[in-house]
Every structure is written in C-alpha cells, then in structure tokens.
C-alpha cells in the first residue's frame, strides 16, 4: 500500500503539509533537547501523555470523565498515567 492510499483524512482546518511541518519541528526540538531523536515508543508516549493531560484539563481533573472522553476505561487511564508519570493535582481552593 502506498503512502498516499494509507494516509488518513486530515481536518479541513489543517492540511497534511501543515501537519507534517508541525511534526518535523517537534521532532527537531525533541532531538535537540535530548541529544538524539526520540524512537517510536517515545513518540507514542509523548502523544499519549499530551492527549491524557489535555483530556484531564478539559474534564477539570475528573479522571472518570477524562477516561470517557478518551474512550478508555478509568482503570486503563490510571495505568497509563502511572506509566507516563502523570499525577493528579489536588488543591483545596
């Protein structure tokens, strides 16, 4: 299967070349900071962590709601948070 037939549809507001430029820049910055380019597992962990943190922010820290928004079980979310070092932030005020 060629790359053109395997590509997923991209949102109207973000074309494929813009998305590629974003990923290229991210890759360059990550490589500069680490001294080496991230491998595939590290890329997946970064993307997964980013999406989990975003869902938690949108759910205002409600992990059950974040898990629902992500389409995963609450226990799975807890496991992924532990693996990625994402901790809930609790405040009283």
C-alpha positions in Angstrom: 0.0 0.0 0.0 1.4 3.4 -1.0 1.8 6.3 1.5 -0.9 8.2 -0.4 -3.5 5.5 0.0 -2.6 4.8 3.6 -3.0 8.4 4.8 -5.9 9.3 7.0 -8.1 12.3 6.1 -6.9 15.5 7.7 -9.2 18.1 9.1 -10.2 21.0 6.8 -8.6 23.5 9.1 -5.2 21.7 9.0 -3.8 20.3 5.8 -1.3 17.5 5.5 1.7 19.7 4.7 1.0 21.9 7.8 0.7 18.8 10.0 4.0 17.5 8.6 5.7 20.8 9.3 4.4 20.7 12.9 5.7 17.1 13.5 9.1 17.9 11.8 9.6 20.9 14.1 8.6 18.9 17.2 11.0 16.1 16.1 13.8 18.7 15.7 13.2 20.3 19.1 12.9 16.9 20.8 16.2 15.7 19.2 18.0 19.0 20.2 16.9 18.7 23.9 17.6 15.0 24.2 20.7 14.9 22.1 19.1 12.1 20.0 15.8 11.7 18.1 13.0 10.0 20.0 12.3 6.5 18.9 8.8 5.3 18.0 7.8 4.2 21.5 8.9 7.6 22.9 6.9 9.4 20.2 3.8 7.4 21.1 4.3 8.0 24.9 4.6 11.8 24.2 1.5 11.9 22.1 -0.5 9.7 24.6 0.7 11.8 27.5 -0.2 15.0 25.8 -3.7 13.7 25.0 -4.3 12.5 28.5 -3.2 15.8 30.1 -5.5 17.7 27.7 -8.5 15.4 28.5 -7.8 15.9 32.2 -7.7 19.7 31.8 -11.0 19.6 29.8 -12.6 17.4 32.5 -11.2 19.7 35.2 -9.3 16.9 36.8 -12.2 14.4 36.8 -10.4 11.2 35.8 -13.6 9.3 35.1 -14.8 12.0 32.7 -11.4 12.2 31.1 -11.4 8.4 30.5 -14.8 8.6 28.9 -13.7 11.4 26.6 -10.6 9.3 25.6 -12.8 6.3 25.0 -10.8 4.2 27.5 -11.7 2.7 30.9 -10.9 4.5 34.1 -8.5 1.8 35.3 -6.7 2.0 31.9 -6.3 5.7 32.3 -4.9 5.3 35.8 -2.4 2.7 34.5 -1.3 5.0 31.6 -1.0 8.0 34.0 1.3 5.9 36.2 3.4 4.7 33.3 3.8 8.2 31.9 4.4 9.9 35.3 1.2 12.0 35.1 -0.1 12.7 38.6 -3.4 14.3 39.6 -3.0 17.8 41.1 -5.3 18.3 44.0 -6.0 21.7 45.5 -8.4 22.9 48.2 -9.1 26.3 46.7 
